[in-house]
Amino acid sequence: MMDPHERRRQILDRAAEIFAVKGVAATSIRDIASAVGVRSGALYHYFPSKEAIVTEIVREYIDHIASRCRAVALGTRPPLDRLAALAEIALDSNVRYSGATSIWRREGDAMRRRVEAAGLAERADEMQQTWRDAIAAGIAEGTLRTDVDPDVFREMLYDVLWQSTRWYRGDGDTPPRDLAATIVTVFVDGMRRRAP
């Protein structure tokens, strides 16, 4: 018999894989139970509903990335170093929690509603603020341009990191830190303030 914590982890991992492929609405409790090798009713010993499984998958992802972003925000790194650290965190977290990121890409706006319903919106907003603060500090110190909307820059940079997990798995010759540094270099060089 499997340890309850191991079974719970197994349920979350298999459910994330199925949700990523089929979508949340098209996935049944029976699909998840079958993937785990138990009867449907057994899942209710661990989670009260399919929605609770989705919420827990997203909660784990947000908790992981938010705590790492908070550590960067509390540090004293220069702005561009903070951006590089945040990019590495985003890429590494998106690879590590690939099920959550795949669900998020697939479900879009529905995921934001789930985040709000689960009381996670504040943590998600804190992550975004960490990015905004790093960019604003770069602009304030004169490293980053003032003629590019910082929110557009942030969204573009984050989307490249987010979408890169479609082809990047983190298990090849390029570690997340190196790929994140390359992405930040490309974006920051385009955003770098130039002498008139």
N, C-alpha and C positions, 0 to 999 in steps of 0.2 A: 504494500500500500504506500502511495506517495505521501510525503510530508505535506500538510495543508498549505504551507508557504510556497513550497515548490509547485504544487498544483495551481495555486492562485497565479503564480508567475507564468506557468505554462498556459493558463487560460488567457492571460493578458497578451502574451507573445503570439499565440495562434490567432487570437481575435484580431490583433493589429494587422497581421498578415492578410487575413481574409477581408477585413474592412478596406485595406489598401487596394485590393483587387476588385472586390464586388461593390464596395460602398457600404455604408452603414445600413441604409434602408433595405438594401437587397440581401443583407446577411441575416440569417435567422439564428436563434439560440441553438437550434438543431445543428446548423452548420458548424458553429463553434464547438459544441459538444462532440460532434463527430471527429473534428480535427484533434481534439484533446483525448478522444477515446473513452468518453463517459456518456451516460445518458443525459438527456436535456435537463431533467430535474436536478441532477447533481450540481449543475452550474449555480443553481439558486442557493446552494449552501455557501457559496463564495461571493456572489453578487446578486442583488435583488432584481436586476434587469439588464438588458442589453445596453441601455443608455448608461447605466452605472459602470459598465465595462469601458465604454468609450470615454467617459469622464475620467476614469482612473488612468487610462492610457495617456490622455492629454495632461492630467495633473502631474504625472511623473515627469513628462517632458518639460512642462513649464517650471516645475520646482527645480529640476536639474539646471536648466539654462538660466533661470532667474537668480539662483544662488551664486552661480559663477559670474554673472554680469554684475551682481552686487559687489563681489570682491574687487572687480575692476573699478567700479565706481568709487569705492572707498580708498583705492590706492592713489599714488602720487605720480603715476606715469605721465609723460608728455602726451598731448592729444593724439598724435599719429601712432604712438605705441599703444594707446588705449584702443584705437580703431583696429589695429592689427590683432590685439588680444580678443576684442569682441568678435572679430571675423573668425578667428580660430575657434572660439567658443561656439559660435553659430554653426560653423561647418561640422565640427566634431559632434555637437549635440544632434544635428540633423542626420548625421550618419548613424550615431549610436541609437537614436530613437527613430529609425527610418520608418517604422510603422506609423508613428504619430505624424511625421512629416508627410508621408504618403496620404494618410487620411485627410490631413489638413489641405493638401493640394487638391484632392478629389472633392472634398466637401465644402471648401471655401467659406462662404458666409455662414453656413450652418455651424461651423466650428466656432466662430466668434460668438454666436448665440449660446453655444454649449459652455464656452469659457465664462461668459457672463452669468449664465444660470448656475454654474458650479462655484461662483464666487472667486474666480481666478483672474478676472479682468484687471484688477489692480496690479497683480504680479506681472501680467503681460505688459501692462502700460509702463511699469517700472523698467522693464527690459528696454522698451523703445526709448524711454527717457535717458537711459544710459548712453545709447547711441547718439541721441540729440545733443546731450551734454558734451560728449567727446568732439563732435563736429563743431559745435558752437565754440568750444575752447580753441580748436584749430583755427577757426575764423578770427577769433579775438586775438590770438597771438600772431596773426598775419601769415600763417602757414597755408591756410586754405582760402580759396577765392570767395569773394563776397558777391559776385554776379551770378552765382548758381544757387537756386533755392536749396537750402540745406535739407529740407524734408524730401525733395525729389532725389537729391544725392543719396540720402539714407535709404530710401525705398529701392532705388536702383541697385545699390551695393548689396543690400540685404536680399533682394530678389535673385541676384546672381549667385550668392552663397546658397540660398534656398534651392534654386533650380539646379545647381551643380550636383546635388545628390541624385539627380536622375541618371547621371553617368559616373559619378565618383562614389566609390564604396569604402574608401579608407583602408583597403587591404592590399594595395599595390605598393609600388616603389615610392610614391609621393605621400608623406604623412600629412594629416590635416593642417598642421602648422605651416608647412611649405606651400600648400595650395592656397591657404588663406592669405599668406603673405604675398603670393603672386597676384591674387585677385585685388587685394588692397593696394598693391603697388600700381597696378593698371588704373584703378579708379582714382587713387590719390594723385598720381601724376597728371591725370586729366583735370583734377580739381585743384591742383597746387597753384598757388598764387604766383603769377609771373611778373617780373619787373616791367614797367611800362616802356 
